[in-house]
Structures are given as C-alpha cells and as structure tokens.
Amino acid sequence: MATNQRPVFALSPVSPVVNLSTANTSNAVVASPADAADFRLLYTCSIAEGAKCTLVAFQFVGTGTPAAGVFNIWATDSSGSNARVIRTSSFPVSAGAISTTVAGLYVEISFQDFQLQSGQKLFVSVTTLSANTTLNVRASIGEFA
C-alpha cells in the first residue's frame, strides 16, 4: 500500500490577526512583498510539512461609513516572493448609502483545500477604506506538524 504523500488533517491550529489601516488599489504581482499599512503580512508558513488555510475573515472597526471595496488575499511562491492575488471578495456598498458606522461588519472568505508550502506567505489588502475605519483580519490555519 502506498504511503500518503499529502497530509489531510492539520495538527496545530493557528489564528494570526493583523490590522489594515490603509487602502491598496493595486492587484499587480509584488515581486518582493513586505509588510506595510496597506499590504499586511498575515501568515508565513515555516513548517516543513506545510499548512492548510480554511478561512480569512475581515471585520470593520471604527466610526467610518461603509464604502464599496474589494478584499484581496495574496500568496507568494515558496521562496516568499512574487505575491499574487489568489482570492477576492467585493463589499458592494455604495459610498454614503448607509448612514450607520461600519463597526462590526464582517466578511468571510473561505477555502475548501488551500495548502501552503513551507516558505509561502499570505498577505491581505483592501481597495477602499473609509476615514476613521480599520479592518481586523484573521485567518484560520492548521499546520501539519
């Protein structure tokens, strides 16, 4: 019988959290990605066996009003370079259409089977962010070792 070459069940849960405070309208490949206010490093896979991401959640905090935008999740290659957008989700609210604050609004982006190799990094960004508003971003990741 052949040995399983691809892990299925994660052993160690990890829930990294970052804050996004600045919008980033670009979706072009970033050759040398670095953590910044508009392009936040969410997770670096440092486990030889890899990891599995099942969810990235964006939650608004602050007193700003909603504005339409797009949430981007980026992944690098196994050398930590060449970040590309791998998943997007729009927040379809016309600017100023809602008079309440955005605090507490929550958007989840889920993955069926997104596995990360050792060295890969996950970054997050948003295309529009209202004044007096930030995003708390968290991920549900399971490491295989």
Residue, then its C-alpha position, 0 to 999 in steps of 0.5 A: m500500500a502506498t504511503n500518503q504523500r499529502p497530509v489531510f488533517a492539520l495538527s496545530p491550529v493557528s489564528p494570526v490577526v493583523n490590522l489594515s489601516t490603509a487602502n491598496t488599489s493595486n492587484a499587480v504581482v509584488a515581486s518582493p512583498a513586505d509588510a506595510a499599512d496597506f499590504r499586511l503580512l498575515y501568515t508565513c508558513s515555516i513548517a516543513e510539512g506545510a499548512k492548510c488555510t480554511l478561512v480569512a475573515f475581515q471585520f470593520v472597526g471604527t466610526g467610518t461609513p461603509a464604502a464599496g471595496v474589494f478584499n484581496i488575499w495574496a500568496t507568494d511562491s515558496s521562496g516568499s516572493n512574487a505575491r499574487v492575488i489568489r482570492t477576492s471578495s467585493f463589499p458592494v456598498s455604495a459610498g454614503a448609502i448607509s448612514t450607520t458606522v461600519a463597526g462590526l461588519y464582517v466578511e468571510i472568505s473561505f477555502q475548501d483545500f488551500q495548502l501552503q508550502s513551507g516558505q509561502k506567505l499570505f498577505v491581505s489588502v483592501t481597495t477602499l477604506s473609509a476615514n476613521t475605519t480599520l479592518n481586523v483580519r484573521a485567518s484560520i490555519g492548521e499546520f501539519a506538524 
